[in-house]
Amino acid sequence: MKLNQQINHADAISRLVGVQDRNLLVFKQYLGVLVSVHGSEIVTDAKKSQIPLLETIFAVLIELANLNIQLFERDVMYIIKLAEKNQLEGIIDLYKSRVPIIVNDLGKTVYAKTFNQQHYIKAIDQYDLTFGIGPAGTGKTYLAVASAVSALKKNKVKKLILTRPVVEAGENLGFLPGDLKEKIDPYLVPLYDALYEMLGMTQTVALIEKGVIEIAPLAYMRGRTLENAFVILDEAQNTTKTQMKMFLTRLGFASKMVITGDPSQTDLATSRLSGLSQAIDLLETLEDVKVIRFERIDVIRHPLVQHILERYEQNEN
C-alpha cells in the first residue's frame, strides 16, 4: 500500500532513510510493519488501521528531511512514540531550534533530542540548582556532563566536580581487592565515560591531574564549600537524607549544581527514605531551583529493548 506522502529530492530521501535504510527498519522492529521508499513513493505492508499513524509519522519525517536535518534511528523512534501519544505538536520547532551544547572529542555535536531534554538544558543554564529525575536512558547524566564541560570551556566556572554516593549492592567494599581508590572507582565509571566522550581520555586525565576536574564519592564533599564550580551529583536516589542535606549545603557563590537520579530505583534499605525524594518535596517551590521530570517517552533505546522492558513490566504487574 502506498502512503499519501511523497519525498522528491534524493538528498532528502537519504536523510530520511538513514544508512542502509536503518531508519526504515525501526518500523519493522517497533511497529511490526515493513516500510520502503521506491522513487518518491513510500510503500508499506501495514494494515489499513495503521495507515493514519504512518501518514502522520512520515509527514513529520519528510518535513524534517526537507529542512536538511539528518535523521537517525533514535529520531524515528522518538517521533513514532510521540505520534502514538498524539504529542507531535512542536516537534518541528524542537529540531529547528536545536542549539549545540558542545562538540565532543569525536566531532559529534551534542544537543537536546527530546522536549524534556530541551527543558533540562534550559533549566541548567538558568537555575543555580537543577534536579533531573526519571528513568535510566533519558540522558540526565550525559547532558549534565556536556553542560558542565561547555561551562568550563567558556570559563563560566573554574572547576568540575562529579560525585556519586557509593552504595554497596551485595558486596562489602572492605572485602574487595585493592586500595580505597581501586574499590571506589568502579562506582564512578559512568562519570569517567561521559567525560572521555566529551573531552577525550588524554585531556580528561590531564585536567584531573591538574585538579580542574574532580571525580569522587559523595562522602568526600563533607566540610567543603564549592565555589566557582559546576557540581553534578549522579544516582542521587541512593543518598540518605543526611547526605543530601550535606551535599546541598556545599553550594558556594558562582556555582551550579545538577542532581540526577531515579527515585523509583533506590538501592537503599527499604526502611530508609531517599534523600532525593525528600529534597524535591522540600525545595521544588524555591526560586532558583528547577525540577525536570523525564518520562518513559524520553527513553530512546533499540526497539527490542523497548519490547523487553514492556514484557518485564507486564510480568511485574
Phi, psi and chi 1 to 4 in degrees:
 res  aa     phi    psi   chi1   chi2   chi3   chi4
   1 MET       -  139.0 -176.5  178.9  -64.4      -
   2 LYS   -93.5  141.7  -63.8  177.2 -176.5  177.8
   3 LEU   -84.9  159.3  -59.3 -174.5      -      -
   4 ASN   -68.9  -32.4  -70.6  -30.1      -      -
   5 GLN   -69.4  146.0  -79.0   84.1    6.6      -
   6 GLN  -131.2  150.4  -69.5 -171.0  -27.5      -
   7 ILE  -126.2  122.0 -176.4  163.2      -      -
   8 ASN  -105.1  -17.5  -61.6  -51.5      -      -
   9 HIS  -104.7  134.1  -58.1  -69.9      -      -
  10 ALA   -58.5  -41.8      -      -      -      -
  11 ASP   -63.9  -40.2  -71.2  -16.3      -      -
  12 ALA   -66.5  -39.0      -      -      -      -
  13 ILE   -59.9  -44.1  -67.5  172.4      -      -
  14 SER   -61.3  -42.2  176.4      -      -      -
  15 ARG   -66.6  -32.4  -73.6 -170.0  -71.8  -88.8
  16 LEU   -76.4  -47.8 -173.6  150.6      -      -
  17 VAL   -79.2  -23.6  -56.7      -      -      -
  18 GLY    79.5  179.6      -      -      -      -
  19 VAL   -65.1  126.5  178.1      -      -      -
  20 GLN    51.6   36.1  -61.8  179.1  -21.2      -
  21 ASP    59.4   27.0  -68.8   -4.5      -      -
  22 ARG   -67.1  -28.0  -76.1 -166.1  -67.9 -150.6
  23 ASN   -64.9  -35.4  -69.6  -10.0      -      -
  24 LEU   -73.8  -28.0  -60.1 -177.7      -      -
  25 LEU   -62.9  -26.6 -177.0   60.1      -      -
  26 VAL   -57.8  -36.1  173.1      -      -      -
  27 PHE   -63.9  -37.4  -71.2   90.3      -      -
  28 LYS   -71.2  -43.2  176.8   61.8  176.3  175.3
  29 GLN   -69.8  -36.2  -65.3  172.0  -38.5      -
  30 TYR   -99.8  -42.9 -173.7   66.0      -      -
  31 LEU  -102.0  -12.0  -66.4  176.6      -      -
  32 GLY    76.7   23.0      -      -      -      -
  33 VAL  -124.6  145.1  -59.4      -      -      -
  34 LEU   -87.8  135.8  -71.0  173.0      -      -
  35 VAL  -133.6  136.0  176.1      -      -      -
  36 SER  -143.2  160.3   57.1      -      -      -
  37 VAL  -114.0  122.9  175.6      -      -      -
  38 HIS  -119.3  106.2  -61.6  -72.8      -      -
  39 GLY    64.9 -119.7      -      -      -      -
  40 SER   -99.7    0.7   62.6      -      -      -
  41 GLU  -100.5  146.3  -64.2  179.2  -25.6      -
  42 ILE  -108.5  123.3  -59.6  166.8      -      -
  43 VAL  -118.5  143.6  179.5      -      -      -
  44 THR  -146.9  156.9  178.8      -      -      -
  45 ASP  -100.4   16.1   68.1  -10.5      -      -
  46 ALA   -63.7  153.8      -      -      -      -
  47 LYS   -68.1  157.5  -61.9  174.6 -176.8  176.8
  48 LYS   -57.5  -34.8 -171.8  175.1 -179.6  179.0
  49 SER   -68.1  -21.0   61.0      -      -      -
  50 GLN   -90.7  -12.0  -65.5  174.0  -62.6      -
  51 ILE   -61.5  -44.1  -63.8  -59.4      -      -
  52 PRO   -56.9  -40.2  -27.1   36.7      -      -
  53 LEU   -63.2  -46.0  176.0   64.0      -      -
  54 LEU   -64.3  -38.5  -68.3  178.3      -      -
  55 GLU   -59.6  -44.5  -64.5  -87.2   10.1      -
  56 THR   -63.6  -44.7  -60.0      -      -      -
  57 ILE   -63.4  -47.2  -67.6  165.1      -      -
  58 PHE   -72.5  -26.2  -87.2   95.6      -      -
  59 ALA   -59.3  -41.4      -      -      -      -
  60 VAL   -71.6  -47.7  171.8      -      -      -
  61 LEU   -60.6  -41.8  -65.9  176.3      -      -
  62 ILE   -66.7  -41.0  -69.5  169.4      -      -
  63 GLU   -62.4  -41.9 -175.0  171.9   -7.0      -
  64 LEU   -65.8  -43.0  -68.7  173.9      -      -
  65 ALA   -62.2  -38.8      -      -      -      -
  66 ASN   -69.6  -17.2  -74.1  -28.5      -      -
  67 LEU   -89.6   13.2  -71.7  169.4      -      -
  68 ASN    67.1   27.2  -64.9  -37.5      -      -
  69 ILE   -96.4  121.2  -66.3  170.9      -      -
  70 GLN   -75.0  126.4  178.9   63.1   56.9      -
  71 LEU  -101.4  144.4  -62.7  165.7      -      -
  72 PHE  -124.0  173.0  -61.4   94.2      -      -
  73 GLU   -56.6  -41.2  -68.1  154.2  -70.6      -
  74 ARG   -65.0  -32.8   63.2  169.7  -62.6  118.9
  75 ASP   -65.3  -44.9  -61.6  -57.3      -      -
  76 VAL   -62.3  -43.6  176.6      -      -      -
  77 MET   -59.5  -45.8  -86.7  -68.7  -58.9      -
  78 TYR   -64.4  -43.2 -175.0   54.5      -      -
  79 ILE   -66.4  -38.6  -70.4  165.4      -      -
  80 ILE   -60.6  -46.8  -69.4  173.5      -      -
  81 LYS   -64.9  -38.9  -68.9  168.9   74.2  173.4
  82 LEU   -64.5  -42.1  -73.2  173.5      -      -
  83 ALA   -62.9  -39.9      -      -      -      -
  84 GLU   -60.3  -32.7  -72.5 -179.4  -41.0      -
  85 LYS   -97.2    5.4  -66.0  179.2  175.5  -68.6
  86 ASN    56.3   45.0 -163.7   26.3      -      -
  87 GLN  -121.7   33.0  -65.4  177.8   -0.9      -
  88 LEU   -82.5   -7.9  -79.5  168.7      -      -
  89 GLU   -58.2  126.8 -176.8  178.5   -6.4      -
  90 GLY    90.5   -1.5      -      -      -      -
  91 ILE   -66.2  -36.5 -171.8   64.2      -      -
  92 ILE   -65.0  -42.5  -57.2  -61.1      -      -
  93 ASP   -64.4  -34.3  -71.8  -23.2      -      -
  94 LEU   -58.0  -44.9  173.0   68.1      -      -
  95 TYR   -74.3  -38.0  -82.3   83.2      -      -
  96 LYS   -69.8  -28.6  -71.6  169.9   65.7  175.2
  97 SER   -99.6   11.2   63.6      -      -      -
  98 ARG   -61.1  125.7  -67.4 -172.1  -58.9 -171.9
  99 VAL  -110.3  123.3  176.3      -      -      -
 100 PRO   -59.1  134.2  -21.5   32.7      -      -
 101 ILE   -82.3  -45.6  -55.6  167.5      -      -
 102 ILE  -165.4  154.6 -166.1  172.8      -      -
 103 VAL  -100.6  118.2  177.2      -      -      -
 104 ASN   -77.8 -177.6   69.6   16.0      -      -
 105 ASP   -63.0  -22.4 -175.2   59.5      -      -
 106 LEU   -93.2    4.4  -58.2  174.6      -      -
 107 GLY    84.5    7.8      -      -      -      -
 108 LYS   -87.9  131.9  174.3 -174.1  172.8 -175.3
 109 THR   -80.4  128.0  -58.1      -      -      -
 110 VAL  -100.2  127.3  178.4      -      -      -
 111 TYR  -151.8  166.7   49.3   81.0      -      -
 112 ALA   -67.5  135.6      -      -      -      -
 113 LYS  -113.9   -6.7  -64.1 -179.5  174.8   67.6
 114 THR  -135.4  166.1   71.4      -      -      -
 115 PHE   -58.1  -46.6  -71.3  117.5      -      -
 116 ASN   -67.1  -34.4  -80.6  -30.6      -      -
 117 GLN   -62.6  -39.0  -73.8 -172.6   -2.4      -
 118 GLN   -63.6  -44.0 -173.6 -179.8   64.3      -
 119 HIS   -61.0  -38.4  -60.9  -31.0      -      -
 120 TYR   -63.8  -48.4 -174.6   50.2      -      -
 121 ILE   -62.5  -42.1  -66.5  -56.9      -      -
 122 LYS   -64.5  -39.7  -71.9 -178.7  178.9  178.1
 123 ALA   -64.2  -44.0      -      -      -      -
 124 ILE   -58.9  -38.8  -69.3  172.9      -      -
 125 ASP   -70.5  -33.5 -175.9   58.2      -      -
 126 GLN   -98.2  -22.0  -64.1  171.8    6.6      -
 127 TYR  -114.4  151.7  -69.0   82.7      -      -
 128 ASP   -75.0  -30.6  -68.3  -21.1      -      -
 129 LEU  -134.1  120.0  174.1   58.9      -      -
 130 THR  -124.7  131.8  -57.5      -      -      -
 131 PHE  -103.3  129.2  -69.7   85.5      -      -
 132 GLY  -115.6  107.8      -      -      -      -
 133 ILE  -122.9  148.4   60.7  172.7      -      -
 134 GLY   147.3 -176.0      -      -      -      -
 135 PRO   -66.4  161.3   17.8  -24.9      -      -
 136 ALA   -63.9  150.9      -      -      -      -
 137 GLY    90.0    8.2      -      -      -      -
 138 THR   -97.8   -1.6   51.7      -      -      -
 139 GLY    87.3   15.2      -      -      -      -
 140 LYS   -58.9  -54.3  -57.1 -177.0  -61.3  -65.0
 141 THR   -71.9  -44.6  -57.3      -      -      -
 142 TYR   -57.2  -47.2 -177.2   80.5      -      -
 143 LEU   -72.4  -32.3  -68.1  175.3      -      -
 144 ALA   -64.2  -43.3      -      -      -      -
 145 VAL   -65.9  -41.1  172.8      -      -      -
 146 ALA   -59.8  -43.0      -      -      -      -
 147 SER   -65.3  -38.7  -62.5      -      -      -
 148 ALA   -65.4  -45.8      -      -      -      -
 149 VAL   -64.7  -39.3  171.5      -      -      -
 150 SER   -61.3  -44.0  175.9      -      -      -
 151 ALA   -62.3  -38.7      -      -      -      -
 152 LEU   -65.4  -44.8 -177.1   66.6      -      -
 153 LYS   -65.1  -29.7  -72.5 -171.4  170.2 -175.8
 154 LYS   -89.4    6.4  -66.5  175.2 -178.5  176.7
 155 ASN    60.7   27.7  -67.7  -45.3      -      -
 156 LYS   -77.7  -25.1  -68.1 -177.8  178.0  179.9
 157 VAL  -136.1  162.7  -65.4      -      -      -
 158 LYS  -103.0  -11.7  -61.6  -61.6 -177.8 -175.0
 159 LYS  -152.6  146.5 -174.1  168.6 -175.1  172.5
 160 LEU  -111.7  132.9  -56.5 -172.2      -      -
 161 ILE  -126.6  119.1  -60.2  173.2      -      -
 162 LEU  -118.9  129.2  -68.6   75.6      -      -
 163 THR  -142.7  157.3 -174.6      -      -      -
 164 ARG  -143.0  148.4  -85.9 -177.2  157.4 -161.3
 165 PRO   -73.8  141.3   25.5  -31.5      -      -
 166 VAL   -96.1  107.4  172.8      -      -      -
 167 VAL  -112.3  123.2  176.9      -      -      -
 168 GLU   -78.8  111.6  -60.5  174.7   15.1      -
 169 ALA  -104.2   84.2      -      -      -      -
 170 GLY    90.3   -9.9      -      -      -      -
 171 GLU  -129.7  142.2  -69.4 -176.4  -74.4      -
 172 ASN   -94.8  125.8 -171.6  -55.7      -      -
 173 LEU   -56.6  -33.7  -72.8  175.6      -      -
 174 GLY   -63.2  -23.0      -      -      -      -
 175 PHE   -97.3   -5.8  -68.7   99.3      -      -
 176 LEU   -79.0  149.1  -65.8  176.3      -      -
 177 PRO   -71.9  158.5   25.9  -34.3      -      -
 178 GLY    97.8  173.4      -      -      -      -
 179 ASP   -79.8 -176.2   59.2   21.5      -      -
 180 LEU   -60.2  -43.6 -177.9   59.9      -      -
 181 LYS   -61.5  -43.0 -176.4  178.1 -175.1  -57.8
 182 GLU   -66.1  -30.4  -69.7  171.0  -32.4      -
 183 LYS   -75.9  -33.7  -67.3  176.2  179.4 -179.3
 184 ILE   -89.1  -34.3  -71.2  173.1      -      -
 185 ASP   -52.7  -38.9  -90.1   -2.8      -      -
 186 PRO   -57.5  -30.6  -28.1   36.7      -      -
 187 TYR   -69.6  -21.7  -70.7   90.3      -      -
 188 LEU  -102.3    2.1  -53.1  174.1      -      -
 189 VAL   -53.7  -44.2  164.1      -      -      -
 190 PRO   -58.2  -32.1  -26.3   36.7      -      -
 191 LEU   -72.3  -42.1  -59.8  177.7      -      -
 192 TYR   -59.6  -44.5  -76.3  105.3      -      -
 193 ASP   -59.6  -44.0  -73.9  -14.1      -      -
 194 ALA   -63.9  -41.3      -      -      -      -
 195 LEU   -66.7  -41.0  -75.7  170.9      -      -
 196 TYR   -58.4  -39.9  -67.9  156.2      -      -
 197 GLU   -69.2  -36.3 -176.3  169.4  -22.7      -
 198 MET   -76.7  -42.0  -60.7  -60.5  163.0      -
 199 LEU  -114.1  -16.3  -67.0  167.0      -      -
 200 GLY    87.3  153.3      -      -      -      -
 201 MET   -66.2  -42.2 -175.8  176.0  -66.2      -
 202 THR   -61.4  -49.0  -58.9      -      -      -
 203 GLN   -68.3  -37.9 -171.0  176.4    5.9      -
 204 THR   -60.3  -48.9  -61.4      -      -      -
 205 VAL   -60.7  -41.7  171.3      -      -      -
 206 ALA   -62.9  -42.2      -      -      -      -
 207 LEU   -71.0  -31.7  -69.3  172.8      -      -
 208 ILE   -67.0  -42.4  -69.6  173.7      -      -
 209 GLU   -63.8  -32.9  -70.2  176.5   -9.8      -
 210 LYS   -79.7  -11.2  -68.6  177.8 -178.5  177.4
 211 GLY    84.9    6.9      -      -      -      -
 212 VAL   -73.7  -34.3  175.6      -      -      -
 213 ILE  -115.8  132.4  -64.7  176.8      -      -
 214 GLU  -126.2  126.9  179.7 -178.8  -13.9      -
 215 ILE  -120.5  117.2  -54.1  175.5      -      -
 216 ALA  -152.5  156.4      -      -      -      -
 217 PRO   -62.5  155.7  -18.2   30.7      -      -
 218 LEU   -58.4  -34.4  179.9   57.8      -      -
 219 ALA   -58.7  -25.9      -      -      -      -
 220 TYR   -73.5   -8.2  -74.4   30.9      -      -
 221 MET   -83.9  -14.6  -60.6  -60.2  109.8      -
 222 ARG   -60.9  136.0 -171.9  173.7  -59.7  -81.3
 223 GLY    81.8    4.4      -      -      -      -
 224 ARG  -108.7  156.3  -57.1  172.9   60.8 -178.5
 225 THR  -117.5  121.2  -60.9      -      -      -
 226 LEU   -99.4   97.4  -52.3  173.7      -      -
 227 GLU  -106.7  149.4  -63.5 -164.6  -13.5      -
 228 ASN    53.1   42.4 -150.6   -3.9      -      -
 229 ALA  -135.8  154.1      -      -      -      -
 230 PHE  -106.7  115.1 -163.8  118.3      -      -
 231 VAL  -115.9  128.0 -169.1      -      -      -
 232 ILE  -119.6  125.6  -60.6  171.9      -      -
 233 LEU  -107.2  113.1  170.3   57.7      -      -
 234 ASP  -100.8  156.0 -167.7   33.3      -      -
 235 GLU    53.7   43.6  -63.1  -70.3  -23.8      -
 236 ALA   -69.3  -13.1      -      -      -      -
 237 GLN   -63.8  -16.2   73.9  -85.8    5.1      -
 238 ASN   -96.3   12.4  -71.0  -31.6      -      -
 239 THR   -87.5  146.8   59.4      -      -      -
 240 THR   -81.7  169.7   63.9      -      -      -
 241 LYS   -59.9  -40.4  -66.6 -175.4  -67.7 -177.4
 242 THR   -66.0  -43.4  -58.3      -      -      -
 243 GLN   -62.6  -43.9  -73.6  175.0  -35.7      -
 244 MET   -63.5  -44.1  179.5   59.9   78.4      -
 245 LYS   -60.8  -43.3 -179.8 -179.2  177.0 -177.9
 246 MET   -58.9  -45.2  176.5  -85.6  -68.0      -
 247 PHE   -65.7  -48.3  175.7   76.8      -      -
 248 LEU   -60.5  -33.2  -70.4  168.6      -      -
 249 THR   -82.6    5.3   53.7      -      -      -
 250 ARG   -83.8  -11.9  -59.3  -51.5   94.6 -160.2
 251 LEU   -61.3  124.1 -180.0   64.7      -      -
 252 GLY  -110.7 -177.7      -      -      -      -
 253 PHE   -67.1  149.8  -69.5  105.9      -      -
 254 ALA    59.6   29.2      -      -      -      -
 255 SER  -120.6  159.4  -71.6      -      -      -
 256 LYS  -125.8  146.8  -80.0 -174.4  179.5  -68.4
 257 MET  -124.7  136.2  -81.8 -173.5  171.3      -
 258 VAL  -124.8  127.3  179.0      -      -      -
 259 ILE  -118.2  124.0  -63.0  174.2      -      -
 260 THR  -119.8  152.3   70.9      -      -      -
 261 GLY   169.7  171.2      -      -      -      -
 262 ASP  -124.2  101.5 -179.7   -3.0      -      -
 263 PRO   -56.2  -21.1  -24.8   34.9      -      -
 264 SER   -86.0   -2.8   69.4      -      -      -
 265 GLN  -123.3   37.6  -65.1  -65.8  -37.2      -
 266 THR   -71.5  142.6  179.2      -      -      -
 267 ASP   -99.0    6.8  -67.1  -41.0      -      -
 268 LEU   -71.5  158.5  -64.6  173.2      -      -
 269 ALA   -57.0  144.7      -      -      -      -
 270 THR   -59.2  -21.0   53.3      -      -      -
 271 SER   -83.4   -6.8   59.7      -      -      -
 272 ARG  -107.6  128.7  -53.7 -177.8   76.9  177.3
 273 LEU   -76.8  133.7  175.3   66.3      -      -
 274 SER   -65.1  134.5  167.2      -      -      -
 275 GLY   -64.2  -27.5      -      -      -      -
 276 LEU   -65.6  -47.2  175.5   61.0      -      -
 277 SER   -61.9  -43.2  -61.0      -      -      -
 278 GLN   -64.6  -42.2 -176.2 -166.8   44.5      -
 279 ALA   -61.7  -41.7      -      -      -      -
 280 ILE   -64.6  -42.9  -68.9  169.3      -      -
 281 ASP   -59.9  -40.8  -71.1  -17.9      -      -
 282 LEU   -80.6  -32.6  -67.3  174.9      -      -
 283 LEU  -110.9  -11.6  -53.4  178.9      -      -
 284 GLU   -58.3  -31.0 -174.6  167.8    7.1      -
 285 THR   -87.7   -0.5   57.5      -      -      -
 286 LEU   -74.7  146.0  -74.2 -179.8      -      -
 287 GLU   -66.3  146.8 -170.2  175.5   -7.6      -
 288 ASP    70.7   13.6  -76.9  -31.0      -      -
 289 VAL  -123.2  131.8  174.6      -      -      -
 290 LYS  -132.4  134.0 -174.8   68.1  173.2  178.0
 291 VAL  -111.9  121.3  178.0      -      -      -
 292 ILE  -108.5  123.4  -58.1  -63.9      -      -
 293 ARG  -104.3  113.4  -70.6  177.8  169.4   83.5
 294 PHE   -83.2  153.4  -69.5   90.6      -      -
 295 GLU  -124.7  174.6  -57.4  169.6   14.9      -
 296 ARG   -57.8  -33.0  -83.5  -72.1  -55.7  -84.3
 297 ILE   -65.2  -20.5 -159.9  166.7      -      -
 298 ASP   -82.0   -9.6  -63.0  -62.2      -      -
 299 VAL   -85.1  105.4 -178.3      -      -      -
 300 ILE  -109.5   97.4  -49.4  -61.8      -      -
 301 ARG  -120.0  173.9  -70.3 -170.4  172.1  111.1
 302 HIS   -51.8  137.5 -172.0  -72.4      -      -
 303 PRO   -52.5  -35.0  -28.0   35.2      -      -
 304 LEU   -63.8  -37.9  179.5   57.0      -      -
 305 VAL   -63.3  -38.9  176.5      -      -      -
 306 GLN   -57.7  -45.4  -62.1  -74.8  132.2      -
 307 HIS   -68.7  -37.5  -66.6  -48.3      -      -
 308 ILE   -60.9  -46.6  -69.2  170.6      -      -
 309 LEU   -61.4  -41.4  -71.7  173.3      -      -
 310 GLU   -60.8  -42.4  -71.4  168.6    5.9      -
 311 ARG   -65.0  -42.4  -70.6  -64.0  175.9   90.4
 312 TYR   -64.5  -40.2  -88.3   93.3      -      -
 313 GLU   -65.3  -41.0  -73.2  178.6   -2.4      -
 314 GLN   -61.2  -40.6  -69.2  169.7    4.8      -
 315 ASN   -66.0  -40.7 -178.9   65.7      -      -
 316 GLU   -68.1  -32.6  -70.5  166.9    1.2      -
 317 ASN   -80.0      -  -68.5  -27.7      -      -
